[in-house]
Amino acid sequence: MTLVDQRFARSEMSLREAGFTALIQSLGYADALRFLAQFNPGQGDYVKRQDQIFGDASVDEIYKQAQKHWERRGD
């Protein structure tokens, strides 16, 4: 097989699937997703946004607020 033939041996979709499979087998699902997320810079300042949303609330307070929200949605 020549270099040109090797370049097109897999379709783009097949290559992507093989890459995802290799990442997952090597890193596991969670770390593979964490790895891929590094290539998406996102938007804004996450820490600043988090402070705007939660302020000084504790994890327990945030959980209680989330629980109330889901209870209201269930009605």
Buried (B, 14 or more C-beta within 10 A) or exposed (E): EEEEEEEEEEEEEEEEEEEEEEBBEEBEEEEBEEEEEEEEEEEEEEEEEEEEEEEEEEEEEEEEEEEEEEEEEEE
